[in-house]
């Protein structure tokens, strides 16, 4: 199968689980650097995530859900566009920004009279109009279909997000000094200084709840992208105390995830208080696997899978995910079909009955998740491509999954090309590259084809000038 020919220039139409049901509200939740194993519903023995566990139990648990890249910015762009990050030129963190030529999930929702809002970590363009930087440029959520937004450009401490934390020795200011100027959050372009102390997930949800209350009688789409558990990883006294038997790093890591989970529970409760939970599609995932340092120290968990953030192995790209839509998705549903962040836009397009016009058609790499959730589709119909590139550091990691086989190029100088059968070897212990030269050649060709297709998109093929 020629991969480029298999890519659909999709004209997406409606496919509701219940054809008579009105298009729902949509909330897309994302955590930051949360590993596949860092959640109760995937079996973590210590981290308490009762609300995410309840969400998964009341809907569908996506057991093989992938981020489009093993790090944040490329994956975030894939969530908005349904396209591989190599198509729109965000190949790593702090590189480039989302192009206005891309069509986002917020823009297609607005075309259907949805109210749209963004909350949390943006990281696909600067949100400060006067910020000058050697990499990236100004490209806030308002340039991409969001009516209102409360956002940071990139990471903040997960507790007291305006203050550089004690013991911080990496990039940024000295401990106790303002974090990134002391006002990293902007509300529709204006720096925010009120209600900025304490748990960062609570600070974000304090803005989400009023938006939902205001638009409960309208259709709305909200992206809620938490910073937890990305470094600087901190939890407040309450949530650290829940893990008092562990060391300080685990107290903070486990605690900040539980604090985020608490806010997701607050969101779910609000939907029920307002009586709109049955008309709201709620999707949760992480942006990539657990951070390198936390995973190597055994603090963060990719579950049984090999690797972590910045690696093309399963641990770097396989993330926790679940979907809830009461009354439409049957409770206790599970799926092992391989899905991805590129599938979010096609799914939303299906739910709201959006079709690309002839002038706006472009390669869409994702697929509609609803047939997978229904069980009508038991095998992914197209390949999954992943990438992470910083050529000046000799980093060019790529991977492709076709059916049960995965080829990957390790994201490091001199990295090997490996081949795995994920059905028989999900933990990537047995490299088949040498013993299957014919399959290796086929997979390498497929990888080259999708890379070339993405390069054509990146160089302007999909946009009108």
C-alpha positions as CSV (number, residue, x, y, z in Angstrom):
1,X,0.0,0.0,0.0
2,X,1.4,3.4,-1.0
3,X,1.1,5.5,2.2
4,X,0.8,8.9,0.4
5,X,-2.0,7.5,-1.8
6,X,-3.7,6.2,1.3
7,X,-3.9,9.6,2.9
8,X,-7.4,11.0,2.6
9,X,-8.1,14.5,1.5
10,X,-11.1,14.2,3.8
11,X,-14.6,15.6,3.3
12,X,-15.8,14.7,6.8
13,X,-19.4,14.1,7.4
14,X,-21.6,13.3,10.3
15,X,-21.4,10.0,12.1
16,X,-23.0,10.2,15.5
17,X,-23.4,7.1,17.7
18,X,-27.0,8.2,18.0
19,X,-28.0,9.8,14.6
20,X,-30.8,11.8,16.2
21,X,-28.7,13.4,18.9
22,X,-27.8,17.1,18.6
23,X,-24.2,18.0,18.3
24,X,-22.7,18.1,21.8
25,X,-20.5,20.6,23.7
26,X,-16.9,19.5,23.4
27,X,-14.1,19.7,26.0
28,X,-10.6,18.6,25.1
29,X,-8.4,18.0,28.2
30,X,-4.7,17.5,28.0
31,X,-2.1,16.9,30.7
32,X,1.6,17.6,30.2
33,X,4.3,14.9,30.5
34,X,2.0,12.4,32.1
35,X,3.1,8.9,31.4
36,X,0.8,6.1,30.3
37,X,1.3,4.6,33.8
38,X,0.7,7.8,35.7
39,X,-3.0,7.3,36.3
40,X,-5.1,4.9,38.3
41,X,-7.1,3.5,35.3
42,X,-3.9,2.2,33.9
43,X,-2.9,0.6,37.1
44,X,-0.6,2.9,39.0
45,X,-0.4,1.5,42.5
46,X,0.0,4.9,44.3
47,X,-1.2,7.9,42.3
48,X,-4.8,8.7,43.2
49,X,-6.8,9.8,40.2
50,X,-10.4,8.9,41.2
51,X,-12.1,11.4,38.8
52,X,-10.1,10.3,35.7
53,X,-10.8,6.7,36.8
54,X,-14.5,7.5,37.0
55,X,-14.4,9.2,33.6
56,X,-12.8,6.2,32.0
57,X,-15.2,3.8,33.7
58,X,-18.2,5.9,32.6
59,X,-17.0,6.0,29.0
60,X,-14.3,4.4,27.0
61,X,-10.7,3.7,28.0
62,X,-8.4,4.0,25.0
63,X,-5.7,1.6,25.8
64,X,-3.4,2.3,22.8
65,X,-3.7,6.1,22.4
66,X,-0.6,7.8,21.0
67,X,0.7,11.4,21.0
68,X,1.8,12.5,17.6
69,X,5.3,13.3,18.9
70,X,7.3,12.4,22.0
71,X,7.3,16.0,23.1
72,X,4.8,18.8,23.7
73,X,4.6,21.5,21.0
74,X,4.3,19.1,17.9
75,X,1.6,17.1,19.7
76,X,-0.4,20.2,20.6
77,X,-0.5,21.2,17.0
78,X,-1.7,17.8,16.0
79,X,-4.6,18.0,18.5
80,X,-5.7,21.2,16.8
81,X,-5.3,20.2,13.1
82,X,-5.7,16.5,12.8
83,X,-2.3,16.5,10.9
84,X,1.2,15.2,11.6
85,X,3.4,17.9,13.1
86,X,5.9,17.6,10.2
87,X,3.1,19.0,8.0
88,X,2.9,22.4,9.8
89,X,6.5,22.8,10.7
90,X,6.5,22.5,14.5
91,X,9.1,19.8,14.8
92,X,10.1,20.3,18.4
93,X,9.4,22.6,21.4
94,X,10.1,26.3,21.1
95,X,10.4,26.1,17.3
96,X,8.2,28.1,14.9
97,X,4.5,28.5,15.8
98,X,1.1,27.4,14.5
99,X,0.5,28.8,11.0
100,X,-2.8,30.6,10.3
101,X,-3.0,28.6,7.1
102,X,-3.9,25.5,9.3
103,X,-7.5,24.8,10.0
104,X,-8.1,24.1,13.6
105,X,-10.7,22.3,15.7
106,X,-11.7,25.7,17.1
107,X,-12.2,27.2,13.6
108,X,-14.4,24.3,12.4
109,X,-16.5,24.6,15.6
110,X,-16.9,28.3,15.1
111,X,-18.2,27.7,11.6
112,X,-21.0,25.7,13.3
113,X,-21.8,28.5,15.7
114,X,-19.9,27.1,18.7
115,X,-18.5,29.4,21.3
116,X,-14.8,28.6,21.7
117,X,-12.2,29.1,24.4
118,X,-8.7,28.0,25.4
119,X,-7.3,27.5,28.9
120,X,-3.8,26.6,30.0
121,X,-0.5,25.9,28.3
122,X,-0.4,27.0,24.6
123,X,3.2,26.4,23.6
124,X,2.6,26.6,19.8
125,X,3.4,30.3,19.5
126,X,4.0,33.2,21.8
127,X,1.0,34.7,23.6
128,X,2.7,38.0,24.4
129,X,2.6,40.3,21.3
130,X,5.8,42.2,22.1
131,X,7.9,39.1,23.1
132,X,11.0,38.9,20.9
133,X,12.8,35.6,20.7
134,X,15.4,33.8,18.6
135,X,12.9,31.0,18.0
136,X,9.2,31.1,17.4
137,X,6.8,34.1,16.9
138,X,3.5,35.6,18.1
139,X,0.7,33.3,17.3
140,X,-1.9,33.3,20.2
141,X,-5.1,31.2,20.4
142,X,-7.1,34.1,19.0
143,X,-5.3,33.7,15.7
144,X,-6.6,30.1,15.5
145,X,-10.4,30.2,16.2
146,X,-10.6,30.7,20.0
147,X,-13.0,33.5,21.0
148,X,-11.4,33.9,24.4
149,X,-8.3,32.5,26.0
150,X,-6.4,32.3,29.3
151,X,-3.0,31.0,28.4
152,X,0.7,30.8,29.0
153,X,3.3,30.6,26.2
154,X,5.0,27.6,27.8
155,X,5.7,25.9,31.2
156,X,5.0,27.4,34.6
157,X,5.4,25.9,38.1
158,X,2.5,23.7,39.0
159,X,2.2,25.5,42.3
160,X,2.4,29.3,42.6
161,X,2.9,29.6,38.8
162,X,4.2,33.2,39.0
163,X,7.1,32.5,41.3
164,X,10.4,30.6,40.5
165,X,10.3,27.8,43.1
166,X,12.9,27.0,45.7
167,X,15.6,24.7,44.5
168,X,15.2,25.6,40.8
169,X,18.5,25.4,39.1
170,X,17.6,25.0,35.4
171,X,16.7,27.6,32.8
172,X,14.8,30.7,34.1
173,X,15.1,33.0,37.1
174,X,16.6,32.5,40.5
175,X,14.4,30.9,43.2
176,X,12.0,33.4,44.7
177,X,12.1,35.7,41.7
178,X,9.1,36.2,39.4
179,X,8.6,33.4,36.9
180,X,9.0,34.8,33.4
181,X,8.3,38.3,34.5
182,X,5.7,37.4,37.1
183,X,2.7,37.4,34.8
184,X,3.0,34.3,32.6
185,X,-0.8,34.1,32.0
186,X,-2.5,36.4,29.6
187,X,-6.3,36.7,29.3
188,X,-7.1,37.7,25.8
189,X,-3.8,39.5,25.5
190,X,-3.8,41.2,28.9
191,X,-1.4,40.0,31.7
192,X,-3.3,38.5,34.7
193,X,-2.2,39.2,38.2
194,X,-5.4,38.3,40.2
195,X,-6.0,34.7,41.6
196,X,-2.6,33.5,40.6
197,X,-1.5,31.8,43.9
198,X,-1.7,28.1,44.8
199,X,-2.4,25.1,42.6
200,X,-2.0,25.9,38.9
201,X,-4.7,23.4,37.8
202,X,-7.2,25.1,40.1
203,X,-6.2,28.5,38.7
204,X,-7.0,27.2,35.2
205,X,-10.3,25.6,36.2
206,X,-11.4,28.8,38.0
207,X,-11.5,30.3,34.4
208,X,-13.0,27.2,32.7
209,X,-16.1,27.0,35.0
210,X,-17.4,30.5,34.4
211,X,-17.0,30.0,30.6
212,X,-19.2,26.9,30.8
213,X,-21.7,28.5,33.1
214,X,-22.0,31.5,30.7
215,X,-22.5,29.3,27.6
216,X,-24.4,26.4,29.1
217,X,-27.4,27.2,26.9
218,X,-25.2,27.4,23.8
219,X,-22.9,24.9,22.1
220,X,-19.3,25.4,23.2
221,X,-15.8,24.0,22.6
222,X,-13.2,24.3,25.3
223,X,-9.5,23.2,25.2
224,X,-8.2,22.8,28.7
225,X,-4.5,22.1,28.6
226,X,-3.0,21.7,32.1
227,X,0.7,22.2,32.9
228,X,0.8,19.2,35.3
229,X,3.0,17.2,35.8
230,X,5.6,19.1,33.7
231,X,8.5,20.6,35.6
232,X,8.8,22.6,37.8
233,X,6.7,20.0,39.5
234,X,5.2,21.1,42.8
235,X,2.1,20.3,44.8
236,X,0.6,22.2,47.7
237,X,0.5,21.0,51.3
238,X,-2.8,19.2,51.0
239,X,-1.8,17.1,48.1
240,X,1.8,16.5,49.3
241,X,0.3,15.3,52.5
242,X,-1.7,12.6,50.7
243,X,1.7,11.0,49.8
244,X,3.6,11.7,53.1
245,X,5.2,8.2,53.1
246,X,7.1,9.0,49.9
247,X,10.1,11.2,49.3
248,X,9.7,14.9,48.4
249,X,9.9,14.5,44.7
250,X,7.2,11.8,44.6
251,X,5.1,13.9,47.0
252,X,5.2,16.7,44.5
253,X,4.8,14.6,41.4
254,X,2.0,12.4,42.7
255,X,0.4,15.4,44.4
256,X,0.2,17.6,41.4
257,X,-1.4,14.9,39.3
258,X,-4.0,14.3,42.1
259,X,-4.6,18.1,42.3
260,X,-5.2,18.1,38.5
261,X,-7.5,15.1,38.8
262,X,-9.4,17.0,41.5
263,X,-10.1,19.8,39.1
264,X,-11.2,17.4,36.4
265,X,-13.7,16.1,39.0
266,X,-14.8,19.6,39.6
267,X,-15.4,20.0,35.9
268,X,-17.4,16.8,35.7
269,X,-19.5,17.8,38.7
270,X,-20.2,21.2,37.1
271,X,-21.5,19.6,33.9
272,X,-23.8,17.5,36.0
273,X,-25.0,20.4,38.2
274,X,-25.9,22.3,35.0
275,X,-27.6,19.2,33.5
276,X,-25.5,19.2,30.4
277,X,-23.3,16.2,30.9
278,X,-25.3,14.1,28.4
279,X,-24.7,16.7,25.8
280,X,-21.0,17.1,26.4
281,X,-18.2,15.1,24.8
282,X,-15.2,15.0,27.1
283,X,-11.8,13.8,25.9
284,X,-8.7,13.4,28.0
285,X,-5.1,12.6,27.0
286,X,-1.5,13.5,27.7
287,X,0.8,15.3,25.3
288,X,3.7,12.7,25.4
289,X,5.3,10.2,27.7
290,X,6.9,11.0,31.1
291,X,9.8,13.4,31.3
292,X,13.3,11.9,30.9
293,X,14.6,12.7,34.4
294,X,11.5,11.7,36.3
295,X,11.2,8.4,34.3
296,X,14.9,7.5,34.8
297,X,14.5,8.1,38.5
298,X,11.5,5.9,38.7
299,X,9.2,8.7,39.8
300,X,7.1,9.0,36.6
301,X,5.8,5.9,34.8
302,X,5.3,4.8,31.2
303,X,3.8,1.6,32.7
304,X,5.4,-1.5,31.2
305,X,6.5,0.3,28.1
306,X,10.0,1.1,27.0
307,X,11.2,4.7,26.9
308,X,10.1,8.2,27.8
309,X,9.7,11.7,26.5
310,X,12.1,12.6,23.6
311,X,12.2,8.9,22.5
312,X,10.4,7.2,19.7
313,X,9.8,4.0,21.8
314,X,6.3,3.3,23.1
315,X,7.0,5.0,26.4
316,X,7.6,8.3,24.7
317,X,4.4,8.4,22.6
318,X,1.9,6.1,24.2
319,X,-0.2,8.1,26.7
320,X,-3.2,7.7,29.0
321,X,-6.5,8.6,27.3
322,X,-10.3,8.2,27.9
323,X,-13.5,9.6,26.5
324,X,-16.8,10.3,28.2
325,X,-20.2,11.1,26.7
326,X,-22.9,9.9,29.0
327,X,-25.9,8.4,27.3
328,X,-24.0,8.0,24.0
329,X,-20.8,6.1,24.9
330,X,-21.6,2.9,26.9
331,X,-20.0,2.8,30.4
332,X,-17.1,0.4,30.7
333,X,-16.1,0.5,27.1
334,X,-12.5,-0.4,26.2
335,X,-10.6,-0.2,23.0
336,X,-7.1,-1.5,22.1
337,X,-7.3,0.0,18.6
338,X,-4.4,2.3,18.0
339,X,-5.6,5.9,18.1
340,X,-3.8,9.3,18.2
341,X,-4.0,13.0,18.9
342,X,-4.3,13.5,15.1
343,X,-7.8,11.8,15.5
344,X,-9.3,14.6,17.6
345,X,-10.1,17.0,14.8
346,X,-11.7,14.3,12.5
347,X,-13.8,13.1,15.5
348,X,-15.0,16.6,16.3
349,X,-15.7,17.2,12.6
350,X,-17.8,14.1,12.5
351,X,-19.7,15.0,15.7
352,X,-20.5,18.6,14.5
353,X,-21.2,17.6,10.9
354,X,-18.4,19.6,9.4
355,X,-17.0,19.1,5.9
356,X,-14.0,20.7,4.3
357,X,-14.9,22.9,1.3
358,X,-13.1,22.1,-2.0
359,X,-10.8,25.1,-1.5
360,X,-9.8,24.0,2.0
361,X,-9.2,20.3,1.6
362,X,-5.8,19.1,2.7
363,X,-4.3,15.8,3.9
364,X,-5.8,14.8,7.2
365,X,-3.8,12.1,9.0
366,X,-6.3,11.3,11.7
367,X,-9.5,9.2,11.6
368,X,-12.9,9.5,13.3
369,X,-12.8,7.8,16.6
370,X,-16.5,7.2,16.9
371,X,-16.6,4.0,14.8
372,X,-13.7,2.7,16.9
373,X,-15.5,3.5,20.1
374,X,-18.6,1.8,18.7
375,X,-16.6,-1.3,17.9
376,X,-17.4,-1.1,14.2
377,X,-13.7,-0.6,13.4
378,X,-11.3,-3.1,15.1
379,X,-8.1,-2.2,13.2
380,X,-6.8,1.3,12.4
381,X,-7.4,2.0,8.7
382,X,-4.3,4.0,8.1
383,X,-0.7,4.3,9.3
384,X,0.4,6.4,12.3
385,X,3.5,8.6,11.8
386,X,5.5,10.2,14.6
387,X,8.4,12.6,14.5
388,X,10.7,14.8,16.5
389,X,13.5,16.8,14.8
390,X,16.3,19.1,15.8
391,X,18.9,18.7,13.0
392,X,21.4,21.0,14.5
393,X,21.7,18.5,17.4
394,X,21.6,15.5,15.0
395,X,18.2,14.6,16.3
396,X,15.8,13.2,13.7
397,X,13.6,10.7,15.4
398,X,10.8,9.1,13.4
399,X,8.5,6.2,13.8
400,X,5.6,4.6,11.8
401,X,3.1,2.0,12.9
402,X,1.4,0.0,10.1
403,X,-1.0,-2.6,11.5
404,X,1.0,-4.4,14.2
405,X,4.4,-3.4,13.0
406,X,6.4,-0.4,14.0
407,X,9.6,1.0,12.6
408,X,11.5,3.6,14.5
409,X,14.6,5.7,14.0
410,X,16.1,6.5,17.4
411,X,16.0,10.3,18.1
412,X,19.8,10.7,18.7
413,X,23.0,11.0,16.8
414,X,23.9,7.6,15.5
415,X,20.6,6.1,16.5
416,X,19.6,2.8,15.1
417,X,16.6,1.9,12.9
418,X,14.6,-0.7,14.6
419,X,11.6,-2.9,13.7
420,X,9.1,-4.4,16.2
421,X,5.9,-6.5,16.1
422,X,3.8,-4.7,18.7
423,X,1.2,-7.4,18.8
424,X,3.7,-10.0,20.0
425,X,6.2,-7.6,21.5
426,X,4.5,-4.5,22.9
427,X,7.5,-3.7,25.2
428,X,9.9,-3.5,22.2
429,X,12.4,-6.1,23.4
430,X,13.0,-8.0,20.1
431,X,14.3,-5.9,17.2
432,X,13.3,-7.7,13.9
433,X,15.2,-5.4,11.6
434,X,17.9,-7.9,10.6
435,X,15.7,-10.9,10.3
436,X,13.0,-9.3,8.3
437,X,14.8,-7.3,5.5
438,X,11.8,-7.3,3.2
439,X,9.4,-5.9,5.8
440,X,12.1,-3.4,6.9
441,X,12.4,-2.1,3.4
442,X,8.7,-1.8,3.0
443,X,8.4,0.2,6.3
444,X,11.4,2.4,5.4
445,X,9.7,3.3,2.1
446,X,6.5,4.1,3.9
447,X,8.4,6.3,6.3
448,X,10.1,8.1,3.5
449,X,6.8,8.6,1.6
450,X,5.0,10.2,4.6
451,X,8.0,12.4,5.4
452,X,8.0,13.6,1.8
453,X,4.3,14.2,1.9
454,X,4.7,16.2,5.1
455,X,7.5,18.3,3.5
456,X,5.3,19.2,0.6
457,X,2.6,20.4,3.1
458,X,5.2,22.2,5.1
459,X,6.5,24.0,2.0
460,X,3.1,25.4,1.0
461,X,1.3,22.7,-1.0
462,X,-1.8,22.8,1.2
463,X,-2.3,26.5,1.5
464,X,-3.7,29.2,-0.8
465,X,-1.6,32.3,-1.0
